[in-house]
Amino acid sequence: MAAYVSVPRDLTRVKSKVLFNLTKRQIICFGIGALMGVPVFFLLKQSGNVSFATIGMMIVMLPMIFMGLYEKHGQPLEVIAKQFIEARFIRPKERPYQTNNYYAVLMRQAWAEEEVRHIVDSQKQKTGRNGGFRPAEKSYKTGKKADSFGDGTCQKG
């Protein structure tokens, strides 16, 4: 008979163990919990009730034990707690859905172009056919460009 060992399919979730089959994170969290819990035990033990001191020590150590052990979707407890606090207390409660309405953008562009066209048309009506400006045209007689300024000078020809 051969011994079989189960190997997880996703090897990225396997964590390296350091001491007593615990990860480095777990050892640090348990150590901090012990540093907080043991003095509480001895302080409460002076009152005479050892059971009360033990319960008090466990209550003080419990958050650090949870931080070392609990993990959901690859995220440790403090990350989950931070996200919960942000979602519940910091961010606004109502987050309206907003999209980029490209039709509205096109409508604003068309409205702006219409307004510009209206302004240009009103200026044409005030000053004459095309605002007193004659475009440079070729003269039928000479074949050269006519002056565009109306004063007999043609700057570019």
ABEGO torsion letter per residue (X at the ends): XBBBBBBBABAAABBBBABGGBBAAAAAAAAAAAAAAAAAAAAAAAAGBAAAAAAAAAAAAAAAAAAAABBBGGBBAAAAAAAAAAAAAABBABBBBBBBBAAAAAAAAAAAAAAAAAAAAAAAAAAEAAGGBBBBBBBAAAGBBBBAAGAGBBABX
